[in-house]
Amino acid sequence: MRRRRTFGLAAAGAAAALLLAACSSSGSSSSSSTSSGSSTTPTYGAGITSVVNPSTHKGGTLTFDWRSAPDSFDPGNTYYAAVWDFARFYSEALMTYKNCPGACGRTLVPALATAPGVVGDNGLTWTYHLRSGVKFEDGTPVTSADVKYAVERTFDRGVLTNGPSYFAVLLGGNAASYPGPYKDRAKNLMGLTAITTPDPLTIVFHLAHPFADFDYVVTIPQTAPVPPDKDTGANYQLHPMSTGPYKFQSYQLNKTAVLVPNTEWNAADDATVSQLPSKIVVNMNLNASDVDNRLLAGDAQVDFAGTGVQAAARAKILSTPSLKADSDDPITGFGWFFYIDSQVAPFTNLACRQAIEYAADHVTLQNAYGGPIAGGAIGSTSMPPTVTGYTSFDDYEALSKPNGDPVKAKQMLTACGQPNGFSTGIAYRSDRPTETQGAEALQQALSAVGIKATLHGYPSSTYYSDFAGVPKYMSSHDIGIAFGGWGADWPDGYGFLDELVNGDAIVPAGNTNIGMLNDPVVNNLFSKAAGITDATQRNAIWSQIDRQVMKDAVIVPIVYAKALIYRPPTLTNVYFDQAYQLNNYAVEGVTG
């Protein structure tokens, strides 16, 4: 989602000029910031509101280290924010966000499309025109049929298990029954009637009902074009066909990926990403402490996960002025929490779920995530304060009694017919130290009221596709609690809440409504909001949904996330991107 020119230093200069111009209205964070919104002298927190270390330098290797691995590098089969951010290096969605720090970075701009969607038929059609001359890495021209096919393939959750289900819910035509293009391919290839392609550069989405946020939906990498004859289903992640500035040179699954410049990408026509490094390397499944140590030593430039350093590195950075000056601590917009699965006994009973809400010790949970300074403020709502429409409330005394209320927890256990407690399982991502510590802290708090919890750790790369996101697995293994985190798919209440708690978001695999909430009150509020075009009226609905979700007790908030992000001095064009709730990977480079 950024801006560039063609070849050589002139191209990089134009790219940087456009980036800095975009940031000129975003303000500055300190006296070290220039009038263009860039920071020439690093200071603590400078990257939250300005571009740190701006540079036009081309060359070098940009190295990402990751303590985990992706759910998939397939743009149509991923639901991790870090992969959505990174995928812009090799894929173009129809729309994206402006290149600038601060609130400016939430502004929608065209990417593969030439302009925002043209709305017709009383809000039931959205038409996009594609930029001409865009090619895949093999030189094949991109057409609207490739975008249609990219969306079609996401309908088969048996093949592509990850990612949101907005298209299946929002589109009309045969979307409700369309199986995707993999089954009976002769019939179903290009068989989704809700998407039409009048010509090679025009695509029309036909909705079942008006939906005012549709331009946000097509920022999701599921609209990045895929050539049907190159699609290998679940294995497409091994080499997605690039339309961005980089292409995959190699990928050892869950080990190492190497990307090199895509010579078919035309910088003059794509103002949304850059092509500064000569090579991009992603190292996966490293020890979390090793990731931090390599960043501090200069052996890597970016922590791929983007969620901040671990406790030891945090202490070192905050106590060393030179390291602290190369760090930022943004309120990210993520919420860390755990789900309570309302379909796993005894959590089918509301009072049993409420017992967990009261039993949780929010101080020990907050400490597991880094404490109030680096981890974030204790949460009491499912929606964080950064989301438009947020209203503060505290139904379960997370703020007024942050160490928990065992007395009320035991009252709720009695009310749900379990006065002596019960047994359940807790799922968490074992390669995330914060979740491991959080699960252990919760286990201890629950034991104090008679609830015996067994811990089940799983790898991040398959956490949603194979375990926590598979309702049958959760039920058959008596796992009633699952740790997770969430950031908005786009910056409003619908973009944060829909896939998290809307009943129609429940799917057999890759499920993100892990609380299995299918509350008619919540569902109807989403339906009501979808057709409202007035922003003030829409925004008022989000807090109503949030309140009902908390009454249903399917989410226990932990913190409104902060992250201590270290930016090595060799990393250029660094700033926190509010749209992706991470640093903006797509414009970064390295010094010479």
C-alpha positions as CSV (number, residue, x, y, z in Angstrom):
1,M,0.0,0.0,0.0
2,R,2.7,2.6,-0.8
3,R,4.3,4.8,-3.5
4,R,7.4,4.5,-5.8
5,R,8.9,5.3,-9.2
6,T,10.8,3.0,-11.6
7,F,14.4,2.1,-11.4
8,G,17.6,3.4,-9.6
9,L,18.1,6.1,-7.0
10,A,15.7,8.4,-8.8
11,A,12.9,6.0,-8.2
12,A,13.8,5.6,-4.5
13,G,14.0,9.4,-4.2
14,A,10.5,9.8,-5.6
15,A,9.2,7.1,-3.4
16,A,10.6,8.7,-0.3
17,A,9.4,12.1,-1.3
18,L,5.9,10.7,-1.7
19,L,6.1,9.0,1.7
20,L,7.3,12.1,3.5
21,A,4.8,14.3,1.7
22,A,2.0,11.9,2.9
23,C,3.2,12.3,6.4
24,S,3.5,16.1,6.4
25,S,0.1,16.6,8.0
26,S,0.5,13.9,10.7
27,G,2.3,16.0,13.2
28,S,5.6,15.3,15.0
29,S,6.5,13.6,18.2
30,S,9.5,15.6,19.5
31,S,12.0,18.4,18.7
32,S,13.9,15.9,16.6
33,S,11.1,15.7,14.1
34,T,11.3,17.7,10.9
35,S,8.5,19.7,9.4
36,S,7.9,16.9,7.0
37,G,6.8,14.6,9.7
38,S,10.1,12.6,9.8
39,S,12.5,12.1,12.7
40,T,16.2,12.6,11.9
41,T,17.4,11.9,15.5
42,P,15.8,8.9,17.2
43,T,13.9,9.4,20.4
44,Y,11.8,7.2,22.5
45,G,8.3,7.0,20.9
46,A,9.2,9.0,17.8
47,G,7.9,6.3,15.4
48,I,4.4,6.6,16.8
49,T,3.8,9.9,15.1
50,S,6.6,10.4,12.7
51,V,8.9,8.6,10.2
52,V,12.1,7.6,11.8
53,N,15.4,7.4,9.8
54,P,13.9,8.4,6.5
55,S,16.0,7.2,3.6
56,T,16.0,6.7,-0.2
57,H,18.8,4.1,0.0
58,K,18.4,1.0,-2.2
59,G,20.1,-2.2,-1.5
60,G,21.0,-4.5,1.4
61,T,19.1,-7.3,3.0
62,L,16.1,-6.7,5.2
63,T,15.8,-9.5,7.7
64,F,12.7,-10.4,9.6
65,D,13.0,-12.8,12.5
66,W,9.9,-14.6,13.8
67,R,9.3,-16.7,16.9
68,S,6.5,-18.5,15.1
69,A,5.5,-19.1,11.5
70,P,2.6,-17.9,9.3
71,D,-0.8,-19.5,9.2
72,S,0.0,-19.1,5.4
73,F,1.8,-16.8,3.1
74,D,-1.1,-17.2,0.7
75,P,-2.8,-13.8,0.6
76,G,-6.2,-15.5,0.5
77,N,-5.6,-17.9,3.4
78,T,-4.2,-15.8,6.2
79,Y,-5.7,-14.0,9.2
80,Y,-2.6,-12.8,11.0
81,A,-2.1,-9.0,11.0
82,A,1.6,-9.3,10.5
83,V,1.1,-11.4,7.3
84,W,-1.5,-8.9,6.0
85,D,1.1,-6.2,6.5
86,F,4.0,-8.2,5.0
87,A,1.9,-9.6,2.1
88,R,1.9,-6.1,0.4
89,F,5.5,-6.9,-0.6
90,Y,4.1,-9.5,-3.1
91,S,0.4,-8.9,-3.5
92,E,-2.0,-6.0,-4.3
93,A,-5.5,-5.8,-2.9
94,L,-8.0,-3.6,-4.6
95,M,-7.8,-0.9,-1.9
96,T,-5.2,-0.1,0.8
97,Y,-4.3,2.7,3.3
98,K,-2.3,5.9,3.0
99,N,1.4,5.8,3.8
100,C,1.7,8.0,6.9
101,P,1.9,7.7,10.7
102,G,-0.8,8.7,13.1
103,A,-4.5,8.8,12.2
104,C,-3.6,9.8,8.6
105,G,-2.6,6.1,8.1
106,R,-6.2,5.0,8.4
107,T,-7.1,6.9,5.1
108,L,-8.3,4.6,2.3
109,V,-6.5,4.9,-1.0
110,P,-6.6,2.7,-4.2
111,A,-4.0,0.0,-4.7
112,L,-4.8,-2.4,-7.6
113,A,-8.0,-0.4,-8.3
114,T,-7.8,3.1,-9.8
115,A,-10.3,4.6,-7.4
116,P,-12.6,3.7,-4.5
117,G,-15.7,1.6,-5.5
118,V,-18.5,3.2,-7.4
119,V,-21.8,2.4,-5.6
120,G,-24.9,1.6,-7.6
121,D,-28.3,-0.1,-7.4
122,N,-29.2,1.5,-4.1
123,G,-26.0,0.2,-2.5
124,L,-26.1,-3.3,-3.8
125,T,-23.3,-3.0,-6.4
126,W,-19.7,-1.9,-5.9
127,T,-17.7,-1.4,-9.1
128,Y,-13.9,-1.2,-9.3
129,H,-11.7,-0.5,-12.3
130,L,-8.2,-2.1,-12.3
131,R,-5.0,-0.3,-13.2
132,S,-3.9,-1.2,-16.7
133,G,-0.5,-2.8,-17.2
134,V,-0.3,-4.7,-13.9
135,K,1.5,-8.0,-14.4
136,F,2.2,-11.2,-12.5
137,E,5.8,-12.0,-11.9
138,D,5.9,-14.2,-15.1
139,G,4.8,-11.3,-17.2
140,T,1.1,-12.4,-17.6
141,P,-1.3,-9.4,-17.5
142,V,-3.6,-9.2,-14.5
143,T,-7.3,-9.1,-15.3
144,S,-10.5,-8.7,-13.3
145,A,-11.1,-12.5,-13.7
146,D,-8.0,-13.1,-11.6
147,V,-9.5,-10.9,-8.8
148,K,-12.8,-12.7,-9.1
149,Y,-11.0,-16.1,-8.8
150,A,-9.0,-14.9,-5.8
151,V,-12.3,-14.3,-4.0
152,E,-13.9,-17.5,-5.2
153,R,-11.2,-19.7,-3.8
154,T,-11.7,-18.3,-0.3
155,F,-15.2,-19.9,-0.2
156,D,-13.8,-23.4,0.2
157,R,-12.9,-23.5,3.9
158,G,-11.8,-27.1,3.5
159,V,-8.9,-26.0,1.3
160,L,-8.3,-22.5,2.6
161,T,-9.1,-22.6,6.3
162,N,-7.9,-19.2,7.4
163,G,-9.1,-15.6,6.8
164,P,-12.3,-13.8,7.3
165,S,-15.6,-14.8,5.8
166,Y,-16.9,-11.4,4.7
167,F,-17.5,-12.2,1.1
168,A,-19.5,-15.4,1.9
169,V,-21.7,-13.3,4.1
170,L,-22.0,-10.0,2.2
171,L,-22.4,-11.2,-1.4
172,G,-25.6,-12.0,-3.1
173,G,-26.3,-14.2,-6.1
174,N,-25.3,-17.8,-5.3
175,A,-22.8,-16.9,-2.6
176,A,-24.8,-18.7,0.1
177,S,-24.4,-22.1,-1.7
178,Y,-21.3,-21.5,-3.8
179,P,-18.7,-24.2,-2.8
180,G,-15.6,-22.6,-4.2
181,P,-13.7,-23.5,-7.4
182,Y,-12.0,-26.6,-6.3
183,K,-14.9,-29.0,-6.3
184,D,-16.4,-29.8,-9.7
185,R,-14.0,-27.3,-11.2
186,A,-15.5,-27.4,-14.7
187,K,-18.7,-26.1,-13.2
188,N,-17.6,-23.8,-10.4
189,L,-14.5,-22.1,-11.9
190,M,-15.7,-18.5,-12.3
191,G,-19.1,-19.8,-11.1
192,L,-19.7,-17.2,-8.4
193,T,-22.6,-15.2,-9.8
194,A,-22.3,-12.4,-7.2
195,I,-19.1,-11.2,-8.9
196,T,-19.2,-10.1,-12.6
197,T,-16.3,-9.0,-14.8
198,P,-17.8,-6.9,-17.7
199,D,-14.3,-6.4,-19.2
200,P,-10.7,-7.4,-18.3
201,L,-10.3,-4.3,-16.1
202,T,-13.7,-4.0,-14.4
203,I,-15.1,-6.0,-11.5
204,V,-18.5,-5.7,-10.0
205,F,-19.5,-7.1,-6.6
206,H,-23.2,-7.7,-6.1
207,L,-24.2,-7.6,-2.5
208,A,-27.2,-9.2,-0.8
209,H,-27.7,-6.1,1.3
210,P,-26.2,-2.6,1.3
211,F,-22.9,-2.5,3.2
212,A,-21.3,0.9,3.7
213,D,-17.8,-0.4,4.6
214,F,-17.2,-2.4,1.5
215,D,-14.2,-0.4,0.4
216,Y,-12.6,-1.6,3.7
217,V,-13.4,-5.2,2.9
218,V,-11.5,-5.1,-0.4
219,T,-8.3,-3.9,1.4
220,I,-8.1,-7.5,2.7
221,P,-5.5,-9.5,0.8
222,Q,-8.2,-11.9,-0.3
223,T,-8.8,-9.5,-3.3
224,A,-5.2,-9.8,-4.4
225,P,-5.3,-11.5,-7.9
226,V,-4.6,-15.2,-8.3
227,P,-4.2,-16.8,-11.8
228,P,-6.4,-19.9,-11.9
229,D,-3.9,-22.0,-13.8
230,K,-1.2,-21.3,-11.2
231,D,-3.3,-22.1,-8.2
232,T,-2.2,-25.1,-6.2
233,G,-4.8,-24.8,-3.4
234,A,-3.3,-25.2,0.1
235,N,0.2,-25.4,-1.5
236,Y,-0.2,-22.0,-3.2
237,Q,1.5,-20.5,-0.1
238,L,4.8,-22.0,-1.2
239,H,5.0,-19.6,-4.2
240,P,2.2,-17.1,-4.5
241,M,2.3,-15.4,-7.9
242,S,3.5,-11.9,-7.1
243,T,2.0,-8.6,-8.3
244,G,4.1,-6.5,-5.8
245,P,7.6,-5.3,-5.7
246,Y,9.0,-8.6,-4.5
247,K,8.6,-12.3,-5.4
248,F,9.4,-15.5,-3.6
249,Q,12.8,-16.8,-4.6
250,S,12.5,-19.7,-2.1
251,Y,10.4,-20.9,0.8
252,Q,11.2,-23.7,3.1
253,L,7.9,-24.2,4.9
254,N,7.9,-22.7,8.4
255,K,11.7,-22.3,8.2
256,T,13.0,-19.6,5.9
257,A,11.6,-17.5,3.1
258,V,13.6,-15.4,0.7
259,L,12.1,-12.7,-1.5
260,V,13.9,-10.8,-4.3
261,P,12.8,-7.9,-6.5
262,N,10.0,-8.6,-9.0
263,T,11.2,-7.2,-12.3
264,E,7.6,-7.1,-13.7
265,W,6.5,-4.6,-11.0
266,N,6.3,-1.1,-12.3
267,A,7.1,1.4,-9.6
268,A,5.8,4.3,-11.7
269,D,2.3,2.8,-11.6
270,D,2.2,1.6,-7.9
271,A,2.4,4.3,-5.3
272,T,1.6,2.1,-2.4
273,V,4.7,0.0,-1.7
274,S,8.5,0.3,-2.1
275,Q,11.3,-1.7,-3.5
276,L,14.3,-0.6,-1.5
277,P,16.1,-3.7,-0.1
278,S,17.9,-6.0,-2.6
279,K,16.6,-9.0,-0.7
280,I,14.1,-9.8,2.1
281,V,14.7,-12.8,4.4
282,V,12.2,-14.2,6.9
283,N,13.6,-16.6,9.5
284,M,10.8,-18.6,11.3
285,N,10.3,-20.6,14.5
286,L,13.2,-19.0,16.4
287,N,13.3,-18.8,20.2
288,A,11.6,-15.6,21.3
289,S,14.6,-14.4,23.3
290,D,16.9,-15.2,20.3
291,V,14.7,-12.9,18.2
292,D,15.2,-10.1,20.6
293,N,18.9,-10.7,21.0
294,R,19.4,-10.7,17.2
295,L,17.5,-7.4,16.9
296,L,19.7,-5.8,19.6
297,A,22.9,-7.1,18.0
298,G,21.9,-5.9,14.5
299,D,21.6,-9.3,13.0
300,A,18.0,-8.7,12.1
301,Q,16.0,-5.6,11.6
302,V,12.4,-6.5,12.3
303,D,10.5,-8.8,14.7
304,F,7.9,-10.2,12.2
305,A,5.2,-10.6,14.8
306,G,5.5,-6.9,15.7
307,T,4.0,-7.4,19.2
308,G,7.0,-6.3,21.1
309,V,10.1,-7.7,22.8
310,Q,10.1,-10.1,25.7
311,A,10.7,-9.4,29.4
312,A,14.5,-9.6,29.5
313,A,15.0,-7.4,26.4
314,R,12.3,-5.0,27.7
315,A,14.2,-4.4,30.9
316,K,17.5,-3.9,29.0
317,I,16.0,-1.5,26.6
318,L,14.2,0.6,29.2
319,S,17.3,0.9,31.3
320,T,19.7,1.7,28.5
321,P,19.2,5.3,27.1
322,S,20.7,4.5,23.7
323,L,18.4,1.5,23.2
324,K,15.4,3.2,24.6
325,A,15.9,6.0,22.0
326,D,15.6,3.4,19.3
327,S,12.2,2.1,20.6
328,D,8.5,2.9,20.5
329,D,5.7,1.9,22.8
330,P,2.5,2.5,20.8
331,I,-1.0,1.6,22.0
332,T,-1.5,-0.8,19.2
333,G,-5.2,-1.1,18.9
334,F,-5.1,-4.9,19.7
335,G,-6.9,-6.4,22.6
336,W,-5.4,-9.4,24.4
337,F,-8.0,-11.6,26.0
338,F,-9.3,-15.2,26.4
339,Y,-12.4,-16.7,24.9
340,I,-14.9,-18.8,26.8
341,D,-16.5,-21.3,24.4
342,S,-20.2,-21.2,25.1
343,Q,-20.8,-24.6,23.4
344,V,-18.4,-26.5,25.7
345,A,-20.0,-27.8,28.9
346,P,-20.4,-26.4,31.5
347,F,-20.0,-23.1,29.7
348,T,-23.3,-23.6,28.0
349,N,-24.5,-22.1,31.3
350,L,-24.1,-18.3,31.4
351,A,-23.4,-18.3,35.2
352,C,-20.5,-20.7,34.7
353,R,-19.0,-18.3,32.2
354,Q,-19.6,-15.4,34.6
355,A,-17.7,-17.3,37.3
356,I,-14.6,-17.2,35.1
357,E,-15.1,-13.5,34.5
358,Y,-15.1,-12.8,38.3
359,A,-12.4,-15.4,39.2
360,A,-9.7,-14.0,36.8
361,D,-6.9,-12.1,38.4
362,H,-6.4,-9.2,36.0
363,V,-3.2,-8.0,37.7
364,T,-1.3,-11.3,37.2
365,L,-2.7,-11.5,33.7
366,Q,-1.6,-8.0,33.0
367,N,1.9,-8.8,34.3
368,A,2.1,-11.8,32.1
369,Y,1.7,-9.4,29.1
370,G,4.3,-7.0,30.3
371,G,2.7,-5.0,33.0
372,P,1.0,-1.6,32.7
373,I,3.9,0.2,31.1
374,A,4.8,-2.2,28.3
375,G,1.8,-4.5,28.2
376,G,-1.1,-2.1,28.4
377,A,-3.9,-1.1,30.7
378,I,-6.3,-3.7,32.1
379,G,-9.2,-4.3,29.8
380,S,-12.9,-4.4,30.9
381,T,-14.5,-4.4,27.4
382,S,-14.2,-6.5,24.4
383,M,-13.5,-3.5,22.2
384,P,-10.4,-1.4,23.0
385,P,-10.5,2.4,23.3
386,T,-8.8,2.9,19.9
387,V,-11.8,1.7,18.1
388,T,-14.4,4.3,17.1
389,G,-17.6,3.8,19.1
390,Y,-15.8,2.6,22.3
391,T,-17.5,3.3,25.6
392,S,-15.9,2.5,29.0
393,F,-17.8,0.1,31.4
394,D,-16.8,-2.6,33.9
395,D,-19.4,-5.2,34.3
396,Y,-17.1,-7.8,36.0
397,E,-15.1,-5.5,38.3
398,A,-11.9,-5.9,36.3
399,L,-11.0,-2.3,37.1
400,S,-12.6,-1.9,40.5
401,K,-11.4,-5.3,41.8
402,P,-8.4,-6.1,39.5
403,N,-7.3,-9.1,41.6
404,G,-10.6,-10.8,41.0
405,D,-13.6,-11.4,43.1
406,P,-13.6,-15.0,44.4
407,V,-16.8,-14.5,46.4
408,K,-18.8,-13.6,43.4
409,A,-17.1,-16.3,41.4
410,K,-18.3,-18.9,43.9
411,Q,-21.8,-17.4,43.8
412,M,-21.8,-17.9,40.1
413,L,-20.6,-21.5,40.4
414,T,-23.5,-22.2,42.8
415,A,-25.9,-20.5,40.4
416,C,-24.7,-22.7,37.5
417,G,-25.0,-25.9,39.5
418,Q,-21.3,-26.4,40.1
419,P,-20.8,-25.2,43.7
420,N,-17.6,-27.3,44.1
421,G,-16.1,-26.2,40.8
422,F,-15.5,-28.2,37.6
423,S,-12.7,-29.2,35.2
424,T,-11.9,-27.6,31.8
425,G,-9.1,-27.1,29.4
426,I,-7.2,-23.9,28.4
427,A,-5.7,-23.5,24.9
428,Y,-2.9,-21.1,24.3
429,R,0.0,-20.5,21.8
430,S,3.0,-22.2,23.4
431,D,5.5,-20.3,21.3
432,R,4.2,-17.0,22.8
433,P,5.7,-16.5,26.2
434,T,3.1,-14.0,27.2
435,E,0.3,-16.5,26.5
436,T,2.1,-19.2,28.3
437,Q,2.5,-17.1,31.4
438,G,-1.1,-15.8,31.0
439,A,-2.5,-19.4,30.8
440,E,-0.5,-20.3,33.9
441,A,-1.7,-17.2,35.8
442,L,-5.3,-18.0,34.9
443,Q,-4.9,-21.6,35.9
444,Q,-3.8,-20.5,39.3
445,A,-6.6,-18.0,39.7
446,L,-9.3,-20.6,38.8
447,S,-7.9,-23.2,41.2
448,A,-8.6,-20.7,44.0
449,V,-12.3,-21.1,43.4
450,G,-12.3,-24.8,42.7
451,I,-12.0,-24.9,38.9
452,K,-9.3,-27.3,37.7
453,A,-7.8,-26.2,34.4
454,T,-5.6,-28.3,32.2
455,L,-3.2,-26.4,29.9
456,H,-3.0,-27.3,26.2
457,G,-0.2,-25.5,24.3
458,Y,-0.2,-25.3,20.4
459,P,2.0,-23.6,17.8
460,S,0.8,-20.3,16.4
461,S,1.0,-21.4,12.8
462,T,-1.8,-23.9,13.2
463,Y,-3.5,-22.6,16.3
464,Y,-6.7,-21.4,14.5
465,S,-6.7,-23.8,11.6
466,D,-6.3,-27.0,13.6
467,F,-7.0,-26.4,17.2
468,A,-8.6,-23.4,18.9
469,G,-10.4,-22.4,15.6
470,V,-12.0,-25.8,15.1
471,P,-15.2,-26.0,17.2
472,K,-15.3,-29.8,17.0
473,Y,-11.7,-30.1,18.4
474,M,-12.5,-27.7,21.2
475,S,-15.6,-29.7,22.2
476,S,-14.1,-33.2,21.8
477,H,-11.1,-32.2,23.9
478,D,-13.1,-30.4,26.6
479,I,-11.3,-27.2,26.0
480,G,-13.6,-24.4,27.2
481,I,-11.1,-21.5,27.3
482,A,-8.7,-20.3,24.6
483,F,-6.3,-17.4,24.7
484,G,-6.2,-15.0,21.8
485,G,-5.9,-11.4,20.6
486,W,-7.6,-9.3,18.1
487,G,-7.1,-6.2,16.1
488,A,-9.6,-4.5,13.8
489,D,-9.8,-5.7,10.2
490,W,-10.5,-2.1,9.4
491,P,-10.7,0.9,11.8
492,D,-14.3,0.9,13.0
493,G,-16.5,-1.2,15.3
494,Y,-17.7,-3.5,12.5
495,G,-14.1,-4.1,11.5
496,F,-13.2,-5.1,15.0
497,L,-16.2,-6.9,16.3
498,D,-17.9,-8.8,13.3
499,E,-15.6,-11.8,12.9
500,L,-15.1,-11.9,16.6
501,V,-18.7,-12.2,17.8
502,N,-21.2,-12.3,14.9
503,G,-23.0,-15.6,14.7
504,D,-22.5,-15.8,10.9
505,A,-18.7,-15.7,11.4
506,I,-18.7,-19.2,13.0
507,V,-17.0,-21.7,10.6
508,P,-15.8,-25.3,11.0
509,A,-12.1,-24.4,10.8
510,G,-10.2,-21.2,11.1
511,N,-13.0,-20.0,13.3
512,T,-12.4,-16.7,15.0
513,N,-15.7,-16.5,16.9
514,I,-14.2,-19.0,19.4
515,G,-16.7,-18.0,22.0
516,M,-19.3,-19.5,19.6
517,L,-21.6,-16.6,20.3
518,N,-24.7,-16.7,18.2
519,D,-26.8,-14.2,20.1
520,P,-29.8,-12.8,18.1
521,V,-29.4,-9.5,19.8
522,V,-25.8,-9.1,18.7
523,N,-26.5,-10.5,15.2
524,N,-29.4,-8.1,14.7
525,L,-27.4,-5.1,15.7
526,F,-24.8,-6.0,13.1
527,S,-27.5,-6.3,10.4
528,K,-28.9,-3.0,11.5
529,A,-25.5,-1.3,11.3
530,A,-24.6,-2.7,7.9
531,G,-27.2,-0.7,6.1
532,I,-26.6,2.6,7.9
533,T,-24.6,5.2,6.0
534,D,-24.5,7.8,8.7
535,A,-21.3,7.4,10.6
536,T,-22.6,8.8,13.9
537,Q,-25.6,6.4,14.0
538,R,-23.4,3.4,13.0
539,N,-20.8,4.2,15.6
540,A,-23.4,4.3,18.4
541,I,-24.2,0.6,17.7
542,W,-20.7,-0.7,18.4
543,S,-20.9,0.1,22.1
544,Q,-24.3,-1.6,22.3
545,I,-22.8,-4.8,20.8
546,D,-19.8,-4.6,23.1
547,R,-22.1,-4.4,26.2
548,Q,-24.2,-7.3,25.0
549,V,-21.0,-9.4,24.3
550,M,-19.8,-8.8,27.8
551,K,-23.2,-9.7,29.2
552,D,-22.9,-13.0,27.3
553,A,-19.5,-13.5,29.0
554,V,-17.7,-15.2,26.0
555,I,-14.7,-12.9,26.2
556,V,-12.5,-12.0,29.2
557,P,-10.4,-8.9,28.4
558,I,-6.8,-8.9,29.7
559,V,-5.2,-5.7,28.4
560,Y,-5.7,-3.0,25.8
561,A,-2.4,-3.8,24.2
562,K,0.8,-1.8,24.1
563,A,4.0,-3.0,22.6
564,L,7.7,-2.1,23.2
565,I,9.0,-2.3,19.6
566,Y,12.8,-2.0,19.0
567,R,13.9,-0.4,15.8
568,P,17.6,-1.1,15.0
569,P,19.5,1.9,13.7
570,T,20.0,0.2,10.4
571,L,16.3,0.1,9.7
572,T,14.9,3.0,7.6
573,N,11.5,4.6,7.1
574,V,10.2,3.3,10.4
575,Y,6.8,4.2,11.8
576,F,3.8,2.7,13.5
577,D,0.9,2.1,11.1
578,Q,-2.5,2.5,12.7
579,A,-4.3,0.6,10.0
580,Y,-2.3,-2.6,10.4
581,Q,-1.6,-1.9,14.1
582,L,2.1,-2.8,13.5
583,N,5.0,-0.9,11.9
584,N,4.5,-0.3,8.2
585,Y,6.6,-3.1,6.7
586,A,6.0,-2.2,3.0
587,V,8.1,1.0,3.0
588,E,11.0,-0.2,5.1
589,G,14.6,-0.5,4.0
590,V,18.1,-0.8,5.4
591,T,21.1,1.6,5.5
592,G,24.1,1.1,3.3
